Amino acid sequence: MRPIEILTQVLELVAALAAAPLFLGWINQCRAWLQNRRAPSVWLPYRGIRKLFHKDAVIAESASALFRVAPYIVFAAMVVAAAIIPSMGTRLPITLAADAIALVGLLATARVFLSLAAMDIGTAFGTLGARREMMVGFLAEPALLMVIFVASLISATTALPAITENLATQTLGLYPSLAFTAIAFTMVLLAENARIPIDNPSTHLELTMIHEAMLLEYSARHLALMEWAAALKLFNYACIGFALFIPWGISTGEGGPAALLASIPLLALKLVAAGAGLAFIETISAKLRVFRAPEFLAAAFLFAVLGLLVHLLLGA
Amino acid sequence: MIQGCNIGVEYYYNRTRIRLAASVTSPLDSPLTACLALVALWGLIGLIGLLRPMSIGFVGRTLFPLGALCGVALAVVAAVSLGAPPEQATLRIGLPDLPMHVRLDALTSLFLFLLGAASAGISVFAAGYFRRGHGTPPGLLCLQYHLFLASMGFVLLADDAYAFMVAWEVMALSSYFLVTTQHGLPEIRRAGFLYLLIAHIGAIAILLSFGVLQGGSWQFTFDAMRSAQLGPQWAAIAFLLALFGFGAKAGLVPLHVWLPEAHPAAPSPVSALMSGVMLKTAVYGVLRVTFDLLGQPQWWWGLVPVAFGLFSALYGVVFAAAQTDMKRLLAYSSIENIGIIFTGLGLAIVFHGLGMSSLGALALIALLYHSLNHAFMKSLLFLGTGAVLHSTGERNLGRLGGLIHRMPWVAWLTLIGALALAGLPPLNGFVSEWLLLQAFLFAHEVPRTFVNMLLPMGAAVVALAAALAAYVMVKFFGVIFLGQPRESSLARAHDAGVLERIGLAWLALACFALGLLPTHVISALRSVGAQLTGVALPSEEAPWWLLVPLPSRQVSYSPLIFFVALTAVVLVTMLAVRLFYHRRVRRGAPWDCGFVRLDARMQDTAEGFGQPIRHIFGPFFAMQRELPSPFDRAPRYRVIVGDRIWRGLYEPLGAIVQRVADAFAWLQQGRIATYLLYSFVTLIVLLALVL
């Protein structure tokens, strides 16, 4: 383990923890602009989290220990995921311990604990949200795994640093198979992060909500952790997208600290563009009924499988 | 003639005596003798149970823990002998001139370890589980249970077709009697009959397979089968017959119908034993026939188990998601896991047959690893349902809920099993699925067109099945243990006793160990792979905590680091929150968006949890729905989820069998003269043929 690797690791973790709410704030601002509303401050998510941390917690009488532990596990899973994904540099010490499949498993662990916590109190909304979250999850997870599988086939490994380095140094501008999987990945990202068209992050209309329904019983610091974890999840997904589809500028450890420093503004630029793009997609699409969500996700899964087929047929 | 026979027996007698005498002096030198002695001890424990058949205290507190100790000892001996060279012996039991051959090699050792270690946890649990009831008396139950264990051990040790089939049949019969413990109930008798029927159809196929395998030598020892030269067609026939026969025991779709009937009917420790261990003897059988007795499998054989395995995996998990009975749900989940194991088997055969030896070894290790994992996690969950069933008397998910408050031990230990079965890192279920996906990643290198495109698609099915397994486990755990109790009687539920807790904890610990120390497990499995395929997975120079299955592929996984990182972040976050944001915590009524009259009936039910699956995978199910109309006084909603394969395959087959039987019924005239006439005609015909 060289010092530069440890530096990269620490920098990535700090950046993810600090910038995740900002990324969320930026998307909300873009959305507001596109929808002709007055935009809230980009710092609003930070204030929300800070406010929640300073409140007294209220927990339902029927809550078990699982309910209180879950926010910490979900948050930790997202932090570890942020450490695994190469967002600035690929030479991360922890990537030895977890490859892309383990990353998908980690995200699944967070989802399972979130759903279990939502079922713990036994309210109608909580169980409804848990069921819907797992429904979205069981279709989105294999789609994500297939996306990663295609990238792994191209690079002949499931290790994330190797995939990113390989894709960053490719001669081909864009693999046709990756084009299909990029569509699939975008759909998965929208579904997994409770964005329109699957879920609406800014509504509490009970018939449509998924993610918010699971958090209804949480308050104060537990809710703050959950909100922060959700922001981290969105940030992580964006970084997975960058690592797979636009891996340019991610430091491979050769250029030393200079390359690492250069990757920071590049990451910021990518995030700004991705946030604007996400806001645009959310603005032009309508929320689907929950019944239609499986079709949307099945389409994502099929796109990913199509990408796999294209890769196998064309070898590219 | 008679004298010659005597001499033969004497000779065998002497030889065994010599062997036994040698082994008595140093029992630890011969793991085979130790294994045989332990298996025999199981049988003996069972027989002792008959001495005081009605004493639950004697049987439960003495004999079952003794059986568990036996299991631990067997696991230790098997683990020690994993790397040792094969050892053979001849036993002078059974028919004269037809001695039984036994053999202990790496494959047998692995499955003996599985049997011993898993059954140890199950037996300890069973010690606290069986109570005085209406069914079989405890002493008899003890005999059946330990005979079941002993027969499974002997199936693994057998080295000729005769000994194998005898043990196989004892296993089927003893488990049949265990399934029908509550034989007063007609549906349990029906489930037992279905199980017995399919077990015997499978046994016939296995017997035929052995018949082909002897290759004209009429020697039924496995040694003779190994050296027999079979033509490619005959080898394929032997393989397909074995796949059919063992597939029936394993519950491969479409031979799975007995599983969701028999598992819920049996007492929970027996379900755990059947699902966790007995299904694995079928996996053992296929491996033994394919890689050991047949020797060199053709690559295309592998496509059959891959196709059926993938279909079983998806079919099983989809049905599991739609179940409302907790043990049926687990039974369907077993079908899914068997599907994953057989998918790995098919991949191993394809790779091995095409000379891609290290990938073949990887797939083989994935399937062996998953067999081990499934034995522990599925036993754990079945025992968990047993504890719930005992405490509440309910098996229906619709009448459970909130048990984490009343039964914390069972709930938290079951949670470990559920997370493991959902394939979540860093527990054990993830490791084997990870290895299987790694093997799939290289399926496109198969040098056959079409196959190299179709095989990687299997990874999509495995991924879908794994994700659905998480859905099923959230439903299973959430509906039973979380939320509010759906019945008022659940308030009287009590936690499991000490022995039951020990049994559960043992299995949960195994799930952790298998998940966190994969390099140790794989280095043990490597000798099995080497024995079966002649090629060991290349051993890596990586440190012990890092799993590097294929050194050339740069990929690695370390569950230990993963687990430590996750725990560290959890602890640091907790500490930080405690230091900086230590505001007080108040308990109050659930908020529920301000709704005040919340009751247990407002929670999502098991049916509700199955609804998205029934909706998305509609064509899988034969559904009957009764929807209430708006004018109903007492609205009722009912949905019956049926198995299309039962209606489409088994019912027509049953009808055909019935018709054939009816056609032959005129032979049965019921008059003694007619039957005498039959004998007379038969004798005449035979004489005519002979002369």
Interface residues (C-beta under 8 A of the other chain):
Chain A: F53 H54 K55 D56 A57 V58 I59 A60 E61 S62 S64 L66 Y72 I73 F75 A76 A77 V79 V80 A83 I94 L96 A97 A98 D99 I101 A102 G105 L106 A108 T109 R111 V112 S115 L116 M119 D120 I121 G122 T123 A124 F125 T127 L128 A130 R131 R132 M134 M135 G137 F138 L139 E141 P142 L145 M146 F149 S152 L153 A156 T157 T158 A159 A162 H204 E206 L216 E217 A220 R221 L225 F291 P294 A298 F301 A304 V305 L308 L309 L312 L313
Chain B: G401 G402 I404 H405 L415 L419 A422 G423 L424 P425 F430 W434 L437 Q438 L441 H444 N452 M453 P456 M457 A459 A460 A463 L464 A466 A467 L468 A470 Y471 M473 V474 K475 F477 G478 V479 L482 G483 Q484 L546 R553 Q554 V555 S556 Y557 S558 P559 L560 I561 F562 A565 L566 T567 V569 V570 T573 M574 V577 F580 Y581 R583 R584 V585 R586 R587 G588 A589 P590 W591 D592 C593 L598 A600 M602 Q603 D604 G608 F609 Q611 P612 H615 I616
